[in-house]
Amino acid sequence: MSAVFHRDLSADLPVIDRGDGVYLIDSTGKRYLDASGGAAVSCLGHNHSRVIDRLGEQLAKVSFAHTSFFTNAPAEELADDLVARAPKGFGSGRAMFLGSGSEAMEAALKLARQYFLERDEPRRNRFIARRMAYHGNTLGALSVGGHMQRREPYAPLLLDVGRVSPCFAYRFKQQAESDEDYAYRLVQELDTEIRRIGPEEVAAFVVEPISGASLGCVPPVPGYFQGVREVCDRYGILLIADEVMCGIGRTGSFYALEQEGVAPDIITVAKGLGAGYQPIAAVLASEGVVGAIQGGSGVLANGHTYMSHAVACAGALAVLNVIDEENLVERVGTQGRLLDAVLRSRFGQHPNVGDIRGRGLFVALELVQDRETKTPFPEALRLATTIKSIARDCGLICYPSSGCADGVSGDHVLLAPPYIVDDSQIEEIGEKLEVVLARALERWHKEG
């Protein structure tokens, strides 16, 4: 019996032994094509020698020195790099480094609160976020998150957060509604929610540029984020972009929100930043946010023991160097188009695939009982769990989740392969996923 507190106490998990590019290999020698990068983490695949060498070099120098006493060269260089790539308004911004996406979201919420305290606006202590969003598992992150199943056990402990609808055209755009009209309706909903709470009490709107785990790679309709930015500016509210899953090149641009032509005030990134080689996340603060603190207390009110960990920052720098030198953001666009074509060829007319969506190497298939009515499978079928198990048996790692239709029912399969994935491996993903879905749906067809 394992002494590890696993996610499922009854699970009999294979033991991972090593990695080889886009593949993982367990202790029996079985190979798994990692078609989701775990949870969109392993953007460079596994066992990348240049990253490993850079980590070793830093370990040989110094691994840890507390940031109340010292800074370190990898953290300084990494901050310069991320800020230099950031959108307009971040030119003299700053970055802080933490251990996970959840920590980054907590720090972003605290930073937004401090910003308004520094500006002598202490009433601004409320946040607005979207229904069915996921922003992390710590209490603040769960509070702004809208994933009902993950929130439910902790509901009495969570902050009171304003809610608006997700930008999810497949499920919620009305039949006669254009993209422009749909975007306008959602933006007006945000405006209404701000006025319901009271603009003088709202600190920030928290949003994923492309929805990740809870909805499955849902891109916004054109004009949505321009409208969101205008509303936030109208009421002096910060815009926090959660790019923990969709950032660092995953969708075909370094920051996902670049493609919307909009700059947020605070950005969080994580998974692809360290590519799984070390735990690391970052919060980027714009010039305006930094300026308020510089002109006020001059002290960041949020600190962690392992902030700016030298080894983690060195690893992230190596990841970014590989991404740049191998033109991997551009490659994400090319391979993303191929992945989309393969999926549409195999599943575009599948009777139980209602939608194929996403950007770059961040795509999902939503599964339905009926394509015309978009009726989701019943929650009791536990389709997402079944798909995950069958896929692993077939040597495929993917990321199925449930709740995308209404917060409870609705299943999708998220794919986020490493940026180095080649053409043959994309074909292999399509082939294996076809087998997996056939086996997973067999039970429903028999019972139906």
Summary of the structure (lengths in Angstrom):
residues: 448
radius of gyration: 21.6
end to end distance: 38.3
largest distance: 67.2
contacts: 1583
relative contact order: 0.16
helix: 43%
strand: 17%
